[in-house]
């Protein structure tokens, strides 16, 4: 009787161990994209027709973007303490496919930008993320090529 109990106990341990290993391997399969994390914007380049505007976001401003597997958020504010304070924020759902990063802007303090989707190519070299893509909103007459360079915060 004791041997049967021992075999039953070993069998139960084997089953539990198999279940634990299976769920562990399923978790390991979900690979995190290298674009997920918190990023600080260093430089932005906007090209509209023949006009190019380059903005250095390391001078008098802070701008971060947080990207998860399913959502993103960005926040920008100036570092000045005068009456012309600037604060910009937005976020929404996102998708990452190969080297494509797609934002569905669900929330933005510039409400006319909400509800639009923007697709960017991205490249990560070391701790630097570069995104490039066209931002187009016909109703606003916006059509610009946007290049942004970020450094990883975490």
N, C-alpha and C positions, 0 to 999 in steps of 0.2 A: 504494500500500500504506500509506503514511503517513497519508493522509486517512482511510482505513478505520479505522486504529488510533486516530486522533484522535476519530472519530465514536463508536467503541466506548468509548473512555475517557470522553467526554462523557455517553454513555448510562448508563454505570455510575455516574458522579457524580450524574446526575439521579435514578437509582433510589435510591441511598443517601440523598440529600438528601430525597427524598419519604418514605422510611421514617423518617428522623429527625424530620421535621415532623409526621408522623402520630402517632408515639409522644409527642411533646411536646404535641400538642393533646389526646391522651387523658389525660395527666396533668393538664392544666389544667382538664379537665371535672370532676374530683373536687374539689368545693368543700368547704372546711373549715367546719364549723359554728361560729358565733360563741361557742358555749358551751364549746368545747374550750379547755383551758388550765389554769392553776393559780389557785385562788380561795381567799381568806381569809374565813372566816365572821365577820361582824360581830355579827349579832343573829339570834336564833331565837325564834319565837313558837309555842307549842304550845297548841292549844285542844282541851280534852276536856270535852264537855258544856257546862256553864256556867263552867268553870274555864279561865283563861288564864294561862300562865306565859311571861314574857318573859325571855330570858337574853342578857346583854351579853357576847359572847365576846371583847371587847377588854380585859376586866378579868381579870387572873390566869389567863388561858388562851390557848392558841393552837390554832386549828383550821383545817386546810387541806383542800381537796378538789381532786383532780387529775382532769380529764375529758379523755379522748381520744375519737376517733370510735367506739371499740368497748368501752372499759373505763373504770372510775372507781375511785378509791381515796380514802379520807378518813382523817385522823389528828387526834386531839385529845389534848392533854395540858395539865395545869395548870402554872402557873409557880411554884407553891409548892415549897419544899424540905422539907416536913414528911413525916410517916409516912403521910398519907392521900393519897398521890399518885394522880392519875387519869390513865389512858391508855385511849383508845378508838380502835379502828381497824377498818376494813372495806373491802370493795371487791368488784368483780365486773364483769359485763358491763353495758353500757348501750346504749341506743338514743336517737337524737334524730330526731324527726319533727315538722317545722314548729315549733310552740312547745311541744311535749311532750318531756320528758326522762324516760326510763324506766330505773330501776335494777333490776338483778337481783342481789340481795345474795348473793354466793357465799361470801364470807369475812367473819367478824366475830368480835371477841373475846366478844361476847354471842351465843353459838352458837344460841340459840333464835330469833334474828332471821334466821339464814342460810336460804337457799332461798326467800325471799319477794321479791316484785316490788312496786315502788312507782313510781307514775306522778305526775309533777309538771308543772304548767304552768310555763313560765319566761318571763321578760322581761329583756332587757338594755338598760339605759339608761346610755350613757357607759361607765364602767368598773364599773358595779354590776349584779350578777345577783340577781334575786329569783326564788325557787322557791316554789310553793304546791301542796300536795297532801295527800291523805288517806293516812295510814299505818295499815293495818289488819292485825292478826294475831289471828285469832279464838282460837287456842289459848292466847294470853297475855292475852286480854281487852283488847288494845290497839286503840283506834280513836280517832285524833286527827288534827286538821287541823294541818299543819306549814307554817309560813312561815319561810323563811330568806333572809337578805340577805348577799351576799358582795361583796367588792371584788376586782378582778382583780390578781393578783400578777405574772403575765407573760402 
